[in-house]
Amino acid sequence: MQQTTNQKTPQLKFAAILAVAISVTLVFTITPWNLIPISVTEDVTVIAVTNYGCVGESAIGRSVVVTNCSAAVGDTVSATFNIPAMEINGYYDRIEDKLKMVNP
């Protein structure tokens, strides 16, 4: 009598390896650490005064609302706001440099 053994492909191992490969690829292409908001505190120039507070413009061009503000237009006040990390760490600049190399 002969014994026949049916060997199945290791589907679970293959699926796990595939999941790890896709995860690693996504981490290095999407770069989620650039999307995480960070808190920035800087002095902003007041451009308008509203019922909610003062509206100021930061050095990086963001409009910021400062609550409980009694400053006048043109004054400088301190503001804390959240922005994506890619706007501070130079991520956009590196992408623009790479695009300049690709375009003729």
Buried (B, 14 or more C-beta within 10 A) or exposed (E): EEEEEEEEEEEEEEEEEEEEEEEEEEEEEEEEEBEEEEEBEBEBBBEEBEEEBBBBBBEEEBEBBBEEBEBEEEBEBEBEBEBBBBBEEEBEEEEEEEEEEEEE
